[in-house]
Structure formats: structure tokens, C-alpha cells
Amino acid sequence: MASYASSVKKELTVLEVHPEHAKAELSAFLRMNGILSLRNKNLSLDIVTENPAIARRIFSLMKIAYKIEPVLLVSQKMKLKKNNQYLVRLKTRVKEILQDLDIVDEHFAIKTRVPEKIMKDEQRTMSYLRGAFLAAGSVNNPETSRYHLEIYSLYEEHNADIVALMNKFNLNAKATKRRSGYIAYLKGAEKIADFLRVIGAINAMLAFEDLRIMRDMRNSVNRLVNCDTANLKKTANAAAKQVEDITIIKQEIGLERLPEKIRVLAQFRLENQELTLKEVAEQIPDGPISKSGVNHRFKKIEEMAERIRSGQDVY
């Protein structure tokens, strides 16, 4: 069964995109996942993924943005799960494309910052965030986990820019160091749903909201049940203590020696041990009386029982 994060990415890979916005999305992919190689003095650019939909997306973006069809290779991993690996290889115009996307400078040094034209343009920003999420993002299933979405970056400066791009949409993104790199992350359910909307994952956003509502409702019901259980337990414990106090008085001095109002309550409690304090106050034979009135009488009974236990005179 596909994970929630996989279903989000699958939706993103089929979105239609304008050529300029395709460049912004591709810029994120290549900056975050691109591998430069030199074979026989020929420069090539590879992107490796285990997700066939993402491989097709990169192929499609190249075709839309630069009218190029890169090589698409499939191989099988030899370890453990033996999943297929998909390699998208660009063998022509590599330097031209990397410079056009502002990933390298004129000396072919890597630029770790997000290009200014992307930072300043809302549509390009949305496309870049979509590419970044597809390249190195994850989101927890809102039904089974805490609310958490993150995007991994190798460079601290790039991670800071991802956070800034997210916060252009008031998402309250934060940054932290993670192993050999950095992550930009979101915690709040509403902010994660907003991010999914920003990058175009509308169906995934709606599914997220449905799952979140179901989870929150279930948690609310559980809290109410736990609260009711705690109250029932508290009521039962209080009633048991009252019956215990009344029993010791009955055994030692007899209920008939109690003042009439105390005696009526004691006898009624012995005969109705399951009733709550409120129900006792409403149903007592010489009532109804207030809960505080019943409490006051039970307090008298408790004091008498404690005197008996300590060997003191009741009167």
C-alpha cells in the first residue's frame, strides 16, 4: 500500500506546468538531486530515483523547458528489497542548462542559494517548492502520526532559502540541522495543508484535511471517554468510602443512634450504592437537598467513622 507521502508526490508529478515554471521546478530537482559526471571528456548530469513517476516528471520537465529528451535508464538494486532504480541522464547542453537555471556560475562552481528571480516571483516560488518537495520532501500520514512535513537540503544557505520561500505563504516554517545536512520543516496541521495547496497537491490536501478531522474527532472522543471513566471511577471510590464509613458506624454503635438527617442519608446510601452524589441529593427521602447539603452530611459520617477507628467517643 502506498504511503501518504507517495500519494502526494504522485499527484504532483502529473500537474501541467508552464515552461518558465517548469524551469523553476527543474532547478530545485537538479540543485538538490543532480549528480555531475565526466565520461570520456563528456559532461553528463544524472538524477537517480526509485520512484518511476518522479523519473517521468524530470523527463517531462526537460522536454517542456528545453525541448530535450534525456536518456531514461532502469536498473534493479542488488540489495534487500531489489527495487528498480530509475536514472534520468542529460548528455547534451549540460553546462548551458545549469547556468540558465542559475545552479552554476561562469566558472562552473555550484550556487547554493535559490535564484533571486524565483525568490521574488510567487508562481516560480510555488514551482520551486514543488520540485524541492518531490526531490527531498516527506510528510507524515496525518491519521497515524504527529503532524510533520520536511524538506532536506545539503547546504545551510539553500535550506534557509527554502524556509524563506515557505514563509512567503505564512507557513511558519522552521530550520534545523539533520545528520549531514539541514531540514526545513512544518508542524501545524493547518500549515501543512496550506503548503500542499501552495505546491498544487489539492487532492492530497483535501485527503489530509479529512484524515486530520477524523483523527481529531477520534482524539476528542477518547478524551471524553477517558474523562467520563475517570469521573465514574472517582464517583465509585467516593461511594465505596461512604459505604465503608457507614458500615463501621452501623457495626459499632448502630445507625439508630445517629441524628435523624444523618441516619436517613446513611440508610439511603447503603441501599443505593451506585448513585452519584447528585442523584443522592435528588432522591433522598427527606429531600431533595443540595449537593453541598449531602456533602456536609457525609462529612459528619466520615468524622464519626474516623473517631470510631481511632478509639475515640463518637459523642
C-alpha positions, -999 to +999 in steps of 0.1 A: +000+000+000+014+034-010+023+058+018+006+091+021+038+109+011+039+088-021+004+096-030+011+133-026+042+131-049+022+110-074-004+138-077+024+164-081+040+146-110+010+149-133+004+186-129+006+207-160+032+234-159+042+265-179+077+263-194+091+291-171+076+274-141+090+241-153+124+257-151+119+267-115+107+231-106+136+216-125+160+240-108+151+225-075+154+189-087+189+194-103+202+216-074+191+190-048+195+157-066+217+163-096+249+143-100+275+157-124+298+131-142+326+133-167+328+104-190+353+103-218+357+141-215+319+144-220+299+161-192+266+144-181+240+151-154+222+123-137+192+121-114+186+088-097+152+078-081+133+047-071+100+065-079+091+060-116+066+089-115+093+113-104+116+100-132+089+106-157+084+141-142+120+151-147+119+137-182+088+158-189+102+190-174+133+187-195+112+184-226+089+213-217+117+237-206+144+229-231+129+207-258+153+179-248+146+143-242+171+129-217+181+093-215+159+072-192+176+040-178+161+014-155+182-009-133+175-032-103+192-028-070+211-059-058+204-054-021+175-063+001+142-050-015+157-050-050+135-021-061+140-007-095+162+024-098+154+050-125+182+071-139+175+102-159+207+113-177+212+146-196+241+142-220+238+174-241+238+212-232+245+203-196+266+235-188+241+257-207+211+244-188+228+245-154+238+281-160+204+290-173+189+276-141+214+295-120+228+263-105+264+270-115+283+302-122+306+311-152+334+291-135+311+261-131+311+265-093+279+253-075+255+281-064+238+270-031+213+299-030+178+299-047+179+323-076+166+358-070+140+356-098+125+326-081+126+342-046+107+373-060+081+356-082+051+338-065+044+313-093+081+304-096+083+301-058+054+276-058+070+256-086+104+256-069+088+243-036+070+216-056+103+205-071+121+206-037+094+185-021+095+160-049+133+159-047+138+156-009+105+161+009+084+139+032+051+142+051+037+120+078+003+104+074-020+127+095-041+097+106-013+078+123+015+102+132+022+136+145+018+164+120+052+168+103+064+178+069+101+184+059+124+191+030+161+181+033+189+202+019+226+196+018+235+232+021+226+255+050+221+285+028+198+266+005+178+254+035+174+289+047+161+300+013+136+271+014+124+283+048+121+318+034+101+306+004+077+287+026+072+317+049+062+339+019+029+320+024+028+325+062+036+288+069+057+294+100+085+271+086+115+264+108+150+251+101+173+226+119+204+206+113+199+170+105+228+145+102+249+155+072+225+183+061+196+206+071+158+204+070+131+230+066+100+217+084+064+224+092+045+212+123+010+225+124-018+206+106-032+238+090+002+249+078+009+215+062-024+216+044-016+252+032+017+240+019+001+211+000-023+237-016+006+260-025+025+233-044-006+222-062-014+189-044-051+198-040-065+163-037-038+154-012-046+185+008-083+176+009-074+140+019-051+154+046-079+176+060-103+146+060-078+124+078-069+152+102-106+159+111-112+121+116-081+119+138-090+150+159-126+137+163-113+103+175-089+120+199-117+142+212-140+112+217-112+094+235-106+123+258-143+125+266-144+087+273-113+089+295-128+119+313-161+100+319-142+069+330-121+090+355-153+106+368-170+073+372-140+059+390-139+089+413-176+086+420-173+048+427-144+054+450-162+081+469-194+059+472-173+029+484-156+051+511-190+064+522-204+028+525-173+018+544-178+046+569-215+039+573-208+002+578-183+007+606-208+031+624-236+005+620-214-023+634-200-003+663-229+019+675-259+012+653-274+037+628-304+043+650-282+063+673-274+088+646-292+122+643-322+117+620-309+136+589-276+117+591-294+084+597-317+089+567-287+096+544-267+066+558-296+042+553-303+055+518-267+053+507-264+017+519-295+008+498-283+029+468-246+025+465-245+031+427-260+066+428-239+097+422-238+125+447-262+145+426-286+116+423-285+110+461-293+147+466-323+145+443-337+112+456-330+111+493-363+105+512-362+138+532-350+157+501-344+168+476-315+188+490-284+205+476-252+186+467-234+207+493-260+196+519-254+160+511-217+166+512-220+182+546-239+151+560-213+127+545-186+147+561-203+142+595-205+105+588-168+104+579-158+122+611-178+098+632-162+068+614-127+082+620-134+087+657-145+050+659-114+038+641-091+058+664-110+045+695-125+079+705-160+085+717-184+094+689-204+118+710 
